[in-house]
Amino acid sequence: MKTIIIEDEYPAAERLQQLLHKADRQIEVLAVLESVAVAIRWLTDNPPPDLIFSDIQLSDGLSFQIFEAVTVRSPIVFTTSYDEYAIKAFKVKALITC
């Protein structure tokens, strides 16, 4: 499975990569993207991953901006500590973990 991580906090991105590797060594993290702008550019220029893990609050905005700018058919798992975004996450057909 090929995935990307959209996360602006290095320790959180590193921890998620470790958890994914521990869960299944065949999970390949194609990229760790640290901002809305970088994620939009990556998703525009690359084939879609099988799965996206995304924080909601990034340094340059909310990750929802990514999915408003780029049509994404990959499933999205939002990883956030902000439960107030749950309803909006469901509107983009995503899963949310707090």
C-alpha positions as CSV (number, residue, x, y, z in Angstrom):
1,M,0.0,0.0,0.0
2,K,1.3,3.4,-0.9
3,T,0.4,6.4,1.3
4,I,1.3,10.0,2.0
5,I,1.3,11.8,5.3
6,I,0.3,15.5,5.4
7,E,1.7,16.8,8.7
8,D,3.6,19.9,9.6
9,E,5.0,18.7,13.0
10,Y,8.0,16.5,12.4
11,P,7.7,14.4,15.6
12,A,4.0,13.5,14.8
13,A,4.9,12.6,11.2
14,E,7.8,10.5,12.3
15,R,5.6,8.7,14.9
16,L,2.9,8.0,12.3
17,Q,5.5,6.5,10.0
18,Q,6.8,4.3,12.8
19,L,3.3,3.1,13.6
20,L,2.5,2.3,9.9
21,H,5.8,0.4,9.5
22,K,5.1,-1.5,12.7
23,A,1.6,-2.4,11.5
24,D,2.6,-3.5,8.1
25,R,6.1,-3.4,6.6
26,Q,4.7,-3.3,3.1
27,I,3.2,0.2,3.7
28,E,5.2,2.6,1.7
29,V,5.2,6.3,2.7
30,L,5.7,8.1,-0.6
31,A,6.0,11.6,0.9
32,V,5.6,13.6,4.1
33,L,4.1,16.9,3.1
34,E,4.2,19.8,5.5
35,S,1.8,22.4,4.1
36,V,-1.4,22.9,2.2
37,A,0.6,24.4,-0.7
38,V,3.1,21.5,-0.9
39,A,0.3,18.9,-0.7
40,I,-1.7,20.5,-3.5
41,R,1.4,20.6,-5.7
42,W,2.3,17.0,-4.8
43,L,-1.2,15.7,-5.4
44,T,-1.4,17.6,-8.7
45,D,2.0,16.3,-10.0
46,N,1.9,12.6,-8.8
47,P,-0.4,9.6,-9.2
48,P,-2.8,9.2,-6.3
49,P,-1.7,7.2,-3.2
50,D,-3.8,4.3,-2.0
51,L,-4.4,6.2,1.3
52,I,-3.8,9.6,2.8
53,F,-3.1,10.5,6.4
54,S,-3.6,14.1,7.1
55,D,-3.5,16.5,10.1
56,I,-6.1,19.1,9.8
57,Q,-4.4,22.2,11.1
58,L,-1.3,22.9,9.1
59,S,1.1,25.9,9.2
60,D,-0.4,27.6,6.2
61,G,-4.1,26.7,6.7
62,L,-6.5,23.8,7.1
63,S,-6.0,20.6,5.1
64,F,-9.6,20.9,3.9
65,Q,-8.2,23.6,1.5
66,I,-6.2,20.8,-0.2
67,F,-9.3,18.7,-0.9
68,E,-11.2,21.8,-2.2
69,A,-8.4,22.6,-4.6
70,V,-7.6,19.0,-5.8
71,T,-10.0,16.2,-6.6
72,V,-8.8,13.3,-4.4
73,R,-10.3,9.9,-4.8
74,S,-8.0,8.3,-2.2
75,P,-9.4,7.5,1.2
76,I,-8.3,10.1,3.9
77,V,-7.7,9.4,7.5
78,F,-7.5,12.7,9.5
79,T,-5.2,12.5,12.4
80,T,-5.9,15.4,14.7
81,S,-6.5,16.4,18.3
82,Y,-9.2,18.9,17.2
83,D,-12.6,17.0,17.4
84,E,-14.5,20.1,16.2
85,Y,-13.4,19.2,12.7
86,A,-15.1,15.8,12.7
87,I,-18.3,17.0,10.8
88,K,-16.3,18.7,8.1
89,A,-14.1,15.6,7.8
90,F,-17.1,13.4,7.2
91,K,-18.2,15.8,4.5
92,V,-15.1,15.0,2.5
93,K,-15.8,11.3,3.1
94,A,-12.9,10.8,5.5
95,L,-12.2,9.0,8.7
96,I,-11.0,10.9,11.7
97,T,-8.9,9.8,14.6
98,C,-8.2,12.0,17.6
